[in-house]
Amino acid sequence: MLTFVQKLIRQGTNENFADGHNRRLIYTNIIYITLPLVYTLFVLIDLPNYIKPLDQLAWDQFIFIVEIIICGASLYLNKIGHSKFGRLLFILSWPLLMQIIPIWHQKTPSDYYIAYPVGLIFHALLIHLMFSRRTEAKLFWPLLVLNFVLIVTSIPFLLKYEDKVTPDLLALVDDKYFFMVIILYYLLFSFVIFLLMQAIEHLFIDISKANKVIQEQKEEVTAINEELTQSNNVLIQLNEEVSALNQNLEAIVAKRTEELAQKNEQLTEYAFYNAHKLRAPFCRIKGLQQLKAFSTPEEQQHIDSLMQTELEELDKLIREIQRIVSE
């Protein structure tokens, strides 16, 4: 039920409308919902007078029903986007149906000397609620002036349709304080609602400015976040590149280490040849050469043969060393 009422109250509002226009729609929707409830209560209280035969009913008994229909029609006009026409229909028909026609038809009932001025004061409050002084000045001020004219002429209007003027009634309406009290309360309530609406307007303007500043700051924070995200992506890419370089470097180091190990093996093998295998035939050749100096010619010839064998062995070892070094 509460959700349904909230939906009715926000009927016709739109996020594309300015906040001020949406607030006017909400105010008028509340009026269009509240007044029919009150009028329905009045009809229920006076129900015995409404359940008579149709030819015994007075036509002014249907004023409440007509006003309820106008409120419903105005609520629908808000929904379909014709709020201004609906507000004008309501604000002009309300004093006519609820005040002027009953006074004319019933020849100024005594209670209307209070009800009529009070109703016009309430009518002024409705104008303040339903029309914007800033954006609808061409409607706001003429309606307020018309309302003030009705207030000022309220006593003469009541007396015009009074069919029985008593001395007590003349004393009441001729009392200047009676009229002053009407004007005083009119100005008091009008001024209060005027200042209240102004305060609400300024409050929403301040809120709108604050929201704008917050939105700008939010956009700045979003832009900074995007920059940080881009920078973070760049750092991630750089880290990936550095990681790839490190992996390549490790592979290169491993390869170079393997190559150095192979070269170390070759150098070890070369050193072995140099220290052992190459030195042995060299030493034998050197010994044979020294022995040759003390030998006979026949022995020298045999020594030369041995030296030749050792030289061939030495040449073979030198070639083996060259092969190792070249690998």
C-alpha positions in Angstrom: 0.0 0.0 0.0 2.8 2.4 0.9 4.6 1.6 -2.3 1.5 2.3 -4.3 1.0 5.7 -2.5 4.7 6.6 -3.2 4.2 5.7 -6.8 1.2 8.0 -7.0 3.1 10.8 -5.3 5.9 10.6 -7.8 3.6 10.2 -10.8 4.8 12.3 -13.8 8.2 13.0 -12.4 11.1 12.3 -14.7 14.9 12.3 -14.3 15.1 14.5 -17.4 13.1 17.3 -15.6 14.7 19.9 -13.4 14.5 19.2 -9.7 12.2 22.2 -9.2 9.7 20.9 -11.7 9.8 17.5 -10.2 9.1 19.0 -6.7 6.1 20.9 -8.0 4.7 17.6 -9.5 5.2 15.9 -6.1 3.5 18.8 -4.2 0.5 18.8 -6.6 0.3 15.0 -6.5 0.1 15.1 -2.7 -2.7 17.7 -2.9 -4.6 15.7 -5.5 -4.4 12.6 -3.3 -5.1 14.3 0.1 -8.1 16.5 -0.8 -10.2 13.7 -2.3 -9.6 11.7 0.9 -10.9 14.6 3.0 -13.8 15.2 0.6 -14.7 11.5 0.7 -14.8 11.7 4.5 -17.1 14.7 4.3 -19.5 12.7 2.0 -19.4 9.7 4.4 -20.2 12.0 7.4 -23.1 13.5 5.5 -24.1 10.2 3.9 -27.8 10.2 4.9 -28.3 13.3 2.8 -26.7 11.5 -0.2 -28.9 8.3 -0.1 -32.1 10.1 -0.9 -34.0 9.8 -4.2 -32.3 11.6 -7.0 -35.1 14.2 -7.4 -34.6 15.2 -3.7 -30.9 15.8 -4.0 -29.6 19.4 -4.3 -27.2 19.9 -7.1 -24.6 21.6 -4.8 -24.3 18.3 -3.0 -22.3 17.0 -5.9 -19.6 19.7 -5.6 -17.4 17.5 -3.5 -17.7 14.7 -6.0 -16.9 17.1 -8.9 -13.9 18.3 -7.1 -12.7 14.7 -6.5 -13.1 14.1 -10.2 -11.1 17.3 -11.0 -8.3 16.1 -8.6 -8.2 12.7 -10.3 -8.1 14.3 -13.8 -5.3 16.7 -12.7 -3.4 13.7 -11.3 -3.7 12.0 -14.7 -2.6 15.2 -16.5 0.5 15.2 -14.3 1.2 11.6 -15.4 0.9 12.3 -19.1 3.0 15.5 -19.0 0.3 18.2 -19.0 0.9 19.4 -15.4 0.4 23.1 -16.1 -3.1 22.6 -17.5 -4.0 20.3 -14.6 -2.8 22.8 -12.0 -4.7 25.7 -13.6 -7.8 23.6 -13.8 -7.6 22.8 -10.1 -6.5 26.2 -8.8 -9.2 28.0 -10.7 -12.0 25.5 -10.0 -11.3 25.1 -6.3 -12.5 28.5 -5.0 -15.3 28.5 -7.5 -16.7 25.1 -6.5 -15.9 25.1 -2.9 -16.6 28.8 -2.0 -18.2 31.0 -4.6 -20.9 28.7 -5.9 -22.1 27.6 -2.4 -22.3 31.2 -1.3 -24.3 32.2 -4.3 -26.6 29.1 -4.3 -27.2 29.0 -0.5 -27.4 32.7 0.0 -24.3 33.1 2.2 -24.6 30.5 5.0 -23.5 32.1 8.3 -20.5 29.8 8.7 -19.0 31.1 5.4 -18.1 34.4 7.1 -15.3 32.4 8.5 -15.0 29.6 6.0 -14.7 31.8 3.0 -11.7 33.9 4.2 -10.1 30.8 5.6 -10.6 29.0 2.4 -9.1 31.9 0.4 -6.1 31.8 2.7 -5.7 28.1 2.1 -6.1 28.9 -1.6 -3.1 31.2 -1.4 -1.0 28.5 0.2 -2.0 26.1 -2.7 -0.8 28.7 -5.2 2.6 28.9 -3.4 2.9 25.2 -3.4 1.7 24.5 -7.0 3.4 27.3 -9.0 7.0 28.5 -9.0 7.8 32.1 -8.5 11.0 31.9 -10.5 10.1 29.7 -13.5 6.3 30.4 -13.7 6.1 34.0 -12.7 3.5 34.7 -15.4 1.1 32.3 -13.7 2.2 32.7 -10.1 1.8 36.5 -9.7 -1.6 36.9 -11.5 -3.1 34.0 -9.5 -1.8 35.5 -6.3 -3.2 38.9 -7.2 -6.5 37.4 -8.0 -6.5 35.6 -4.7 -5.7 38.8 -2.9 -8.5 40.6 -4.7 -10.9 37.9 -3.5 -9.7 38.3 0.1 -10.1 42.1 0.0 -13.6 41.8 -1.5 -14.7 38.8 0.6 -16.9 40.8 3.0 -18.8 42.7 0.3 -19.2 39.5 -1.7 -20.7 37.7 1.3 -23.1 40.6 2.0 -24.2 40.8 -1.6 -25.7 37.3 -1.5 -26.9 37.6 2.2 -30.7 37.5 2.1 -31.1 38.3 5.8 -28.8 40.9 7.3 -29.2 41.1 11.1 -27.8 43.8 13.4 -25.4 41.3 14.9 -24.1 40.4 11.5 -23.7 44.1 10.6 -21.8 44.7 13.8 -19.5 41.8 12.9 -18.7 42.8 9.3 -18.6 46.5 10.2 -16.0 45.9 12.9 -12.7 47.0 11.3 -10.8 44.4 13.4 -12.7 41.6 11.7 -11.4 42.6 8.3 -7.9 43.4 9.8 -7.7 39.9 11.3 -8.6 38.4 7.9 -5.8 40.4 6.1 -3.4 39.8 9.0 -3.8 36.0 8.8 -3.7 36.1 5.0 -0.4 38.0 5.0 1.0 35.9 7.9 0.4 32.5 6.2 1.3 33.8 2.7 4.6 35.3 4.0 5.4 32.1 6.0 4.8 29.8 3.1 6.6 32.2 0.7 9.8 32.2 3.0 9.4 28.4 3.5 9.3 27.8 -0.2 12.3 30.1 -0.7 14.3 28.3 1.9 13.4 24.9 0.3 14.4 26.2 -3.1 17.8 27.6 -1.8 18.4 24.3 0.1 17.9 22.3 -3.1 20.1 24.7 -5.0 22.8 24.3 -2.4 22.4 20.5 -2.6 22.5 20.7 -6.4 25.7 22.7 -6.3 27.2 20.2 -3.8 26.2 17.3 -6.0 27.8 19.0 -8.9 31.0 19.5 -7.0 30.9 15.9 -5.9 30.3 14.7 -9.4 33.3 16.8 -10.7 35.5 15.4 -7.9 34.2 11.9 -8.8 35.1 12.4 -12.4 38.6 13.7 -11.3 39.0 10.6 -9.1 37.9 8.4 -12.0 40.4 10.1 -14.3 43.1 9.6 -11.8 42.2 6.0 -11.3 42.3 5.5 -15.1 45.8 7.1 -15.2 46.9 4.9 -12.3 45.5 1.8 -14.1 47.3 2.7 -17.3 50.5 3.3 -15.3 50.0 0.0 -13.5 49.5 -1.8 -16.8 52.8 -0.2 -18.1 54.6 -1.4 -15.0 53.2 -4.9 -15.4 54.4 -4.9 -19.0 57.8 -3.6 -18.0 58.0 -6.3 -15.3 57.1 -8.9 -17.8 59.8 -7.7 -20.1 62.3 -7.6 -17.3 61.3 -11.1 -16.3 61.7 -12.3 -19.9 65.1 -10.6 -20.1 66.1 -12.3 -16.8 65.0 -15.7 -18.2 67.0 -15.1 -21.4 69.9 -13.9 -19.3 69.8 -17.1 -17.2 69.7 -19.2 -20.4 72.6 -17.2 -21.8 74.6 -17.6 -18.6 73.8 -21.4 -18.5 74.9 -21.7 -22.1 78.1 -19.7 -21.5 78.8 -21.7 -18.4 78.5 -25.0 -20.4 80.8 -23.6 -23.1 83.4 -22.6 -20.4 83.1 -26.1 -18.9 83.8 -27.6 -22.3 86.7 -25.3 -22.8 88.0 -26.1 -19.4 87.8 -29.8 -20.2 89.7 -29.1 -23.5 92.3 -27.1 -21.6 92.6 -29.9 -19.0 93.1 -32.4 -21.8 95.7 -30.1 -23.5 97.5 -29.7 -20.2 97.6 -33.5 -19.8 99.0 -33.9 -23.3 101.5 -31.2 -22.6 102.5 -32.4 -19.2 102.7 -36.2 -19.9 102.4 -37.5 -23.4 104.2 -34.6 -25.2 107.0 -34.4 -22.7 107.9 -38.2 -22.8 109.0 -38.4 -26.5 110.7 -35.0 -26.1 112.8 -36.2 -23.2 113.6 -39.5 -25.0 114.8 -37.5 -28.1 116.9 -35.3 -25.9 118.4 -38.3 -24.2 119.2 -40.0 -27.5 120.8 -36.8 -28.8 123.1 -36.7 -25.7 123.8 -40.4 -26.1 124.7 -40.0 -29.7 127.8 -37.9 -28.8 129.4 -40.9 -27.1 128.4 -43.6 -29.6 130.1 -45.4 -32.4 129.0 -44.8 -36.0 127.0 -48.0 -36.0 125.4 -47.1 -32.7 124.7 -43.5 -34.0 122.9 -45.0 -37.0 120.7 -47.0 -34.7 120.2 -43.9 -32.5 119.1 -41.9 -35.5 116.5 -44.6 -36.3 115.2 -44.4 -32.8 115.2 -40.6 -32.9 113.1 -40.7 -36.1 110.6 -43.0 -34.5 110.4 -40.6 -31.5 110.0 -37.6 -33.8 107.1 -39.3 -35.6 105.5 -40.0 -32.2 106.1 -36.3 -31.3 104.5 -35.1 -34.5 101.5 -37.4 -34.0 101.1 -35.9 -30.5 101.4 -32.3 -31.7 98.6 -33.0 -34.3 96.4 -34.4 -31.6 97.0 -31.3 -29.5 96.1 -29.1 -32.5 92.9 -31.1 -33.0 92.0 -30.6 -29.3 92.7 -26.8 -29.5 90.7 -26.4 -32.7 87.6 -28.1 -31.2 
